[in-house]
Amino acid sequence: MMNSLISIWAKRGSIWAGRCGDPALLAVWSVAAALVICALIRGGYLMTVMQIAAIYTIFVTGLNVFMGYAGQVSFGHSAFAAVSGYASAVLTATYGWEPLPAAALGLAGALACALIIGYPTLRLRGHYLAMATLAIGLIAYDVAVEWEPVTQGYMGISGIPPLGIGRFTVTSDRGVLVLLIIIAALGVLAAVGIRRSRLGRAFVAIAGSENAARALGIDVAHYKLSAFVISAFYAGLAGSLFVHAVGFVSPEVFGLHMVVLAFTMLYIGGIGTFAGPALGALIVTLLPETFRTFNEYQDLAYGAVLILILIYAPGGIASLPKLLSSLPRRKPL
Amino acid sequence: MAPMLEVERLSAWYGHVEALRLVDMHVDDGELVAVLGPNGAGKSTLMRALLGLVPTQGRVRFRGADVPRRNPVAAAACGLVLVPEGRGIFGPMTVAENLELGAYLLKGNRAEFARRHDRVLALFPRLKERLSQASGSLSGGEQQMLAIGRALMAEPKILLLDEPSLGLAPRVVEEILEKLGELNRNGLPIVLVEQKAPLALKLARRAYLMSVGSIAAEIDPRTVKSHDELAHFYLG
């Protein structure tokens, strides 16, 4: 009975796919919406966790454009978040700029860095590209640590004002969460638009076969750089939003941990899918909190759940409808 | 009249290995030319070299103008369109998206796009039923039809086909070759790389036989009367 119900549900899901979302995903989204409402009503720690999830949604959505759509690898996007985040932090906390122009300049800096770094780096492929981008992330981390007169090293920069301009500054935690969710939703919608456009089709073609794409007249180097810069834009945006939402920045924020977390979110959510980055960000941010009562076994439970998801839903949570539709169906009597 | 496609002393390398050596060939307007040869003869490399997908030396001229080397985008813009070995379709994309990518250089001319789209679907009606299906889930034959259809969406001035029969059932191969014959009869010049020589010779007006990276012989298919004679060309 249960099996056939699931299969009917999954079958309907496959019909709905691409129109108004799959029922399985709809259920996940409903839980996410409930969590957001709960955070908005109760406030407190859950609010902070949801804010971080929204910021990571933006970061991972960008990474998904580069890795999921264009099929490239990057361990270095934390560098662009760092450039933008630190620029925002320094300009506002040290030089008294308004947050919005500071964030805009930070973002421009991140894009400039992506262009300069991407042009030579994207000539590499596969593992070599991964290693080169990892080096970029490590260099950014070292600069944040060593350039003490500007970044204040390990001490970090505090007293960063919240996002906004003049009297339109979002000061309440609820306001910040709503703003972050709106920006994250716009970011996800923009990524959906990119994927469905000529640009997105070129990205997916490059991921499929660079030579086949070239043979169709697609300028592979140009589009790889475009994907890199677009994803750097998302990373820069996430970096600036983070420092203004939290009010503090230190090198650890944009360290290797950020990269590992973003990769986990991307694969748990579903690489190359529309909903994957948001779902991954939400699940990976919330899971450790869910297992807080496990005390010393918290990390063990967290890791076990991640492994189980990857074993039973290798395409990520966003692939659940497809997974359910492939379940064996009981034949009617 | 000058040939449509002229290849002069074309060589190609994979690293330090010379995979193609001083190839001279030509294709006349409206001709279907077969390139035959055993595994490793350099047939696929020749196709890649024509498009500039591998480092080359020598000249490729199309309608008297030089085709830029190491610039596949420019070669595609000239009208040289390749259906690569193994089809090269983009599996996660739908059939419709694959066809749209074929007309990538068209850049938003909707009327022209619709004309090409209708023409491809008329040639391969099976694709019409599969437009919203992920192309990776098509059968081998359908994938090959999609690969050819996608190439036709680019409105090629010359179509380069690399082993279209690879891994397909004989009946499907026959169907595909029949379509290629139809395209050629309608005036599309085709260079057909094929290991199954008897199939290619049925369609071709001329054939080049390749061996160890160079052209070993030029064959008139009408003069090849038997398999033994063909074997003689292969084995010497």
Interface residues (C-beta under 8 A of the other chain):
Chain A: R198 R201 A202 V204 A205 A207 G208 S209 N211 A212 A213 R214 A215 L216 G217 I218 D219 G272
Chain B: R48 L51 L53 P72 V73 A76 A77 V81 L82 P84 G88 I89 F90 G91 P92 M93 E97 E100 L101 G102 Y104 L105 K107 R150 A154
